[in-house]
Amino acid sequence: MAGKPILHYFNGRGRMECIRWLLAAAGVEFEEKFIEKPEDLDKLKNDGSLMFQQVPMVEIDGMKLVQTRAILNYIATKYNLYGKDMKERALIDMYSEGVADLGEMIMHLPLCPPAEKDAKLTLIREKTTNRYLPAFENVLKSHGQDYLVGNKLSRADIHLVELLYYVEELDPSLLANFPLLKALKARVSNLPAVKKFLQPGSQRKPPTDEKKIEEARKAFKF
Amino acid sequence: MAGKPKLHYFNGRGRMECIRWLLAAAGVEFEEKFIEQPEDLDKLKNDGSLMFQQVPMVEIDGIKLVQTRAILNYVATKYNLYGKDMKERALIDMYSEGVADLGEMILLLPLCPPDQKDAKIAQIKQSTTNRYLPAFEKVLKSHGQDYLVGNKLSKADIHLVELLYLVEELDPSLLANFPLLKGLKARVSNLPAVKKFLQPGSQRKPPMDEKTLEEAKRIFRIK
């Protein structure tokens, strides 16, 4: 019988956080093996555990899966968070990819050279309020249902709600004019598994400390 | 009865080319509506046709799909190029995403500032020969089969072969030490639908030249 999934990554959000959210929301217990020094990463590389010498890597069902989307797709399918047919999957993918695009901008912000940071932040705010949040608000408005696709919780809802928390961390006022998104955030946050994950002491990681990122950058050369 | 898929993009490779390859390899005829002026893009935006105001967009089976991966996943599922079960899909996704990572570096090269270009090319070549090509050569070696996953053609093979053509355009010597990849490239290129797509006059787009780059920058308002 397969054990719990094992997540290999740094002790921080990065590219693993969306995977932690998805597993947690699916009610799946998981273990984490943190990479703390360059030697830890080298060991994984030399083991042949990382197909492209990169993390995230998740050991699940006998596989050592790398590539965030491959991991997310597998988990979503396994735990029925990927819609009921290919058309629902298409919508879920479209929405998830939009979330990923904005999420990527926010993720890279701490890595931005100080001189460019203000401009980057302005761009992110602009895209958030003019492009991404309106698009998702419109989806919810169009069908009036509780979830983005098929009147049922899917990975799209989980990825979006995670993003809404990051938007809120950046600037709570950005969510002001999006009542349906606020309601989705509240609704999903109230699901037992998500509620638990949002509490202190869970495996959810705090905002990325810029000092920590600089240290990681030097240690891991990125 | 649904008509042919309709691809909305500018007349160049960009982020639509992998979709063209996949449809072509699946033997699916498609139409293209080229965005030639910024006003064409504005019209699509104002129509509400583009969920995030961006292309690629593909009209298929009554849906206006945006986001490259959403489109690719749908096409792959519809035409049975996505493996037989979730474990095969996981491998296909892992391989496809690796291809996409290297492909992205190559895609963005024309936008690189001239003073950084040589360094970028060197980095791409290094990643190609030390990270990506060895990983895929190893997969083929591990099972000795004709295709990457499940002994059957999948989107992973098509994306990889498309990438191998791009690598070859960059520098043919990069493929030198990868016999199994060369074998895969030849094999996939010989499939009737792919062979046809590789011939002149198909909907396959040529490498980006200065003129096309300027046009793309103008249409998409990139500086």
Interface residues (C-beta under 8 A of the other chain):
Chain A: M51 F52 Q53 D61 M63 L65 V66 Q67 T68 R69 A70 N73 Y74 T77 K78 M86 K87 R89 A90 L91 D93 M94 S96 E97 G98 D101 R131 Y132 A135
Chain B: M51 F52 Q53 D61 I63 L65 V66 Q67 T68 R69 A70 N73 Y74 T77 K78 M86 K87 R89 A90 L91 D93 M94 S96 E97 G98 D101 R131 Y132 A135
